[in-house]
Amino acid sequence: MANIHVLSFEIANLIAAGEVVERPSSVLKELIENAIDAGATHIVAEIKRGGVSLIRVSDNGCGIEREDLPVALKRHATSKIQTRDDLDGITTLGFRGEALAAIASVSRLTMITKTKDAATASMLTSEGGTVLDVTDVGAADGTTVVVEDLFFNVPARRKFLKKDATEAMNVAVLVEKVALSRPDIAIQLLIDGEERFHTPGDGNVENTVYAVLGRDFASKMLSVDGTVNRIHVHGFVGRSDNVRRNRNLENVFINGRYVKSMTVTAAVEKAFTSYIAPECFPTCVLFVDMHPSVVDVNVHPAKLEVKFSDEKSVFEAVYYTVRRTLEDSEYRPDMTLSKPYKPAFPANESQGQLRIKDVTAEAARPLIGTAAPKREAPLSAHLSGAGDRRPLYEKPVSSRTDMPKEDAMQAFAKHVYRPTEAHVSSGAGRPSSVPTGGSTTLTPDSSLKLLDVLEKPQTPSSTDAVTDAPSYRYVGEAFDCYVMVEYEGDLLIIDKHAAHERVLFEELKRQRETDTRVTSQQLLLPVTVPMTPEIAETVRAHKEEFFDVGYAFEVQDDGVTVSAIPSLLDLTAAQSLLCEMADELYEGRGNPAITDAMRRERMLYQTACKGAIKGGRFYDRPIIDWLIGRVLALPDITVCPHGRPIAYTLKKRELDRQFDRIK
């Protein structure tokens, strides 16, 4: 007796439906993509009870001819491709001809459609994939598909669905991504009768992001646009203050199709190295456009994954475009205060007057455990002008016997610093506790350089001044940590440690870029790094690139035999880095040069962190003035290498609102 038999059409359809229709969001995605392929400019999607009881998608596209309606529900029936060659250049979202057949086989489906030339519309009804009727009805041009009782004939699938609220959330997330992919189409989503969002369909990506993800998200995006390796990368990436703890808002679109591409997301995340914290992930709405022949979308039933003919070119195009955007960006995050405080003074019931607490005695009482009051300078310090280098409330040096080395050098430096005439006129050399009363003009090179102060105190040259230097007014410093200056009509609050850390980091990067050589160290005995045959073959194909970053090796049957490693790494770290580079190359997530650059960058910002001035410690005014000048002269340094902002802008309008000067 034969054991092999052909499955019935009904069973085959149910199996195929399981690959395409996983949950209500899958149905909605397929129907919206069909509407997009039909040339629709306005699409309305609606669900009820998480999409289990009702899914409705209406569009104003080209519609379907009456005689084509029954055929549209058959498997592998499509109008989008005809020959084998069409698979080499797919430009539509759908092409397999499986979606409608799969959806109809697990639901009760109604389809109303009308072409522009037809006198009336046609309505098809089906149940479980079986066509029940095709009749004439009245309707506008376009197509409306209604899916009811999803999985009514597959109870095993239905019982594994989540709660209605969870399924509705999955629907919203997926439709949001489809809406972001086509800013030229107005897409409206209704959930249980309430509108979730409605995109304008004006072709403006920023307006679509605003409509889908909200005003706050859209206001913290940076525009990306560039072409590398004949690949056009454009869209938006989130600023350093617009990150998440997961990858949910990494939206990537390949030729207008939403996909999950490890190559692209890895490139974006590597580009954000030293701009966000390591445990955070960037956000983006990124479009990658390339010739259809170099990308294969036919690798996943839901078409959520793609393969590139050249993964490395795609990675480099995304990485360099996003990285350039981050390096060129100039912004300061705004500080928003809480709701203005409304004091309520309790009335004295016996006298009918306000009871005001007498704090005079408490203010005069010394606080237990507080530091000794700062030593005030004599009156002569006020009269001696900028030539006197002692701050009015200087912390006594003699009492700090356990001072760290860098602080001791700071204390020494402030006694040997000699301000130039330019500093005297600008107020930079005045005692740090005396407000200058005017604006200060400094440039990155016109003030004292911190490293020079620490290593070999010297007098800055007055010829370093630049005529277009930014002007500011020094306000003061809070907690020996946050420097406050008036700048361009607002209050700029600078974290001095984070700011100096970034300044040092940029200087170290500049010095590194002047010498791009990666020196190697020969191993006394070669070391074999085990690798699978396919990864070892990838290493062999990119052998020259590994040589460029300091490695020398031979590929053997059991792995890679390494004879030289980068000079700055020990053997264990070098082996780990080699495996990391090889894995990334094999998976299309990088190249050795970029991976090595990221490693070196991490080393640089660790060095910068150790060498930066410390928050909570006192530093003399010239050093603070130098740092302020650097921050203002380099508006593109916005975060420290660990991803923390170096400065916040507190607008005068926000302060006026707190004090009820404005409403």
Secondary structure, DSSP 8 states (H G I E B T S, - for coil): --------HHHHHHHHHHHH-SSHHHHHHHHHHHHHHTT-SEEEEEEEGGGTSEEEEEE-S----GGGHHHHTSTT--SS--SGGGGGG--SS--SS-HHHHHHHTSEEEEEEE-TT-SSEEEEEEETTEEEEEEEE---SEEEEEEESTTTT-HHHHTTS--HHHHHHHHHHHHHHHHHH-TTSEEEEEETTEEEEE---SS-HHHHHHHHH-HHHHHTEEEEEEEETTEEEEEEEE-TTSEESSSTTEEEEETTEEE--HHHHHHHHHHTTTTS-TT-EE-EEEEEE--GGGEE-TTSTTS---EES-HHHHHHHHHHHHHHHHHH-----B----S-------EETTTTEE-----HHHHHS--TT-----EE--HHHHHSGGG--S-TEE--STT-TT--HHHHHHHHHHHH----HHHHHHTTTS-TTS--SS-EE--TTTS--HHHHHHS-----GGG--TT--EEEEEEEETTTEEEEEETTEEEEEEHHHHHHHHHHHHHHHHHHT-----EEEEEEEEEEE--HHHHHHHHHTHHHHHHTT-EEEEETTEEEEEEEETTS-HHHHHHHHHHHHHHHHHTS--HHHHHHHHHHHHHHHHHHHHS--TTS---HHHHHHHHHHHHH-TT--B-TTS-BSEEEE-HHHHHHHTTS--
